[in-house]
Amino acid sequence: MKTVLRNSILFIGFILLMTALSSCYKEKETTAVVTVLDAANAPVPGAEVKLYYKYGSDSLGTDLRLDKTETTDASGKVNFNYTEEFKSGQAGLAVLDIEVDGAILGIIKIEEEQQNEETVNLQ
């Protein structure tokens, strides 16, 4: 009887341990870093960078969850954090337009739980 009780307690303890370990998944940040360079490939500080997704039809408007605007630092870089918009188990997040000081200069693909980087040049 003691052996059955001891084995039962060990089994339950093992199940609880495995459950605790499997629930320790830590979500990594989903970020986008855009570097803005001028025609001479020098960093452009103080540029206003907007990442956004506009639907194919103007009647639908813009997805405001993904619409973010930031200003470049002294190294011409700007960081955007999309961790809150990412849902665990999702495959990919978005492909966003990159607008710098009102001009669309490219796109960036945002992949989940990664630092996504893109460089754009002002002409």
C-alpha positions as CSV (number, residue, x, y, z in Angstrom):
1,M,0.0,0.0,0.0
2,K,2.9,2.4,0.8
3,T,4.5,1.7,-2.5
4,V,1.2,2.6,-4.4
5,L,0.8,5.8,-2.4
6,R,4.5,6.8,-2.9
7,N,4.3,6.0,-6.7
8,S,1.0,8.0,-7.0
9,I,2.6,11.0,-5.3
10,L,5.7,10.8,-7.5
11,F,3.6,10.5,-10.6
12,I,1.4,13.5,-9.7
13,G,4.6,15.5,-8.8
14,F,6.1,14.6,-12.2
15,I,2.9,15.7,-14.0
16,L,2.9,19.0,-12.1
17,L,6.6,19.6,-12.8
18,M,6.1,18.9,-16.6
19,T,3.1,21.3,-16.7
20,A,5.1,24.0,-14.9
21,L,8.1,23.7,-17.3
22,S,6.0,23.7,-20.4
23,S,4.2,26.8,-19.4
24,C,7.4,28.8,-19.0
25,Y,7.4,29.8,-22.7
26,K,8.6,33.4,-23.0
27,E,7.4,35.4,-26.0
28,K,10.2,37.2,-27.8
29,E,9.8,40.8,-28.9
30,T,8.5,41.5,-32.5
31,T,10.3,44.6,-33.6
32,A,11.1,46.6,-36.7
33,V,14.2,48.7,-37.2
34,V,14.3,51.1,-40.1
35,T,17.6,52.9,-41.0
36,V,17.3,56.0,-43.1
37,L,20.3,57.0,-45.2
38,D,20.8,60.0,-47.5
39,A,22.1,59.8,-51.1
40,A,25.7,59.7,-49.8
41,N,24.8,56.7,-47.5
42,A,25.1,58.9,-44.4
43,P,22.5,58.5,-41.6
44,V,19.6,60.9,-41.5
45,P,18.8,62.0,-37.9
46,G,15.4,63.5,-37.2
47,A,13.5,62.0,-40.1
48,E,9.8,61.1,-39.5
49,V,9.3,57.4,-40.3
50,K,5.8,55.9,-40.6
51,L,5.1,52.2,-40.9
52,Y,1.5,51.4,-41.9
53,Y,-0.7,49.0,-43.8
54,K,-3.3,50.5,-46.1
55,Y,-6.0,48.2,-47.5
56,G,-6.3,47.8,-51.2
57,S,-9.6,49.7,-51.3
58,D,-9.6,53.3,-50.0
59,S,-13.1,52.7,-48.7
60,L,-11.7,50.4,-46.1
61,G,-9.1,52.8,-44.8
62,T,-6.0,52.0,-42.8
63,D,-5.3,49.3,-40.1
64,L,-4.6,51.6,-37.2
65,R,-3.2,48.8,-35.0
66,L,-0.2,48.7,-37.3
67,D,0.0,52.4,-38.0
68,K,3.1,53.8,-36.1
69,T,5.2,56.9,-36.5
70,E,8.6,57.5,-34.9
71,T,11.6,59.8,-35.5
72,T,15.1,58.6,-36.3
73,D,17.9,58.9,-33.8
74,A,21.4,60.3,-34.4
75,S,22.4,57.1,-36.2
76,G,19.4,57.3,-38.6
77,K,17.6,54.4,-37.0
78,V,14.1,54.1,-35.6
79,N,12.6,51.2,-33.6
80,F,9.0,50.0,-33.7
81,N,7.6,47.4,-31.3
82,Y,4.8,45.2,-32.6
83,T,5.0,42.6,-29.7
84,E,1.4,43.5,-28.5
85,E,0.0,43.0,-32.0
86,F,1.5,39.5,-32.4
87,K,-0.6,36.5,-31.2
88,S,1.2,33.3,-30.3
89,G,0.9,30.7,-33.0
90,Q,0.4,33.3,-35.8
91,A,2.5,32.8,-38.9
92,G,3.9,36.2,-39.9
93,L,2.5,39.5,-38.9
94,A,2.4,42.0,-41.8
95,V,4.0,43.7,-44.7
96,L,4.1,47.4,-44.1
97,D,4.8,50.5,-46.2
98,I,7.7,52.6,-45.1
99,E,7.0,56.3,-45.4
100,V,9.8,58.9,-44.6
101,D,8.9,62.5,-44.4
102,G,5.8,61.9,-46.5
103,A,7.4,59.9,-49.3
104,I,6.8,56.1,-49.6
105,L,10.3,54.6,-49.9
106,G,9.8,50.8,-49.5
107,I,8.2,48.0,-47.5
108,I,9.2,45.9,-44.5
109,K,8.0,42.4,-43.7
110,I,7.3,41.9,-40.0
111,E,8.0,38.4,-38.9
112,E,6.8,37.2,-35.4
113,E,9.3,37.2,-32.5
114,Q,12.2,38.6,-34.6
115,Q,14.0,41.9,-35.0
116,N,13.1,42.8,-38.6
117,E,15.4,45.3,-40.3
118,E,15.2,47.5,-43.4
119,T,17.3,50.3,-44.8
120,V,15.9,53.0,-47.1
121,N,17.7,55.7,-49.0
122,L,16.5,59.2,-49.6
123,Q,17.2,60.3,-53.2
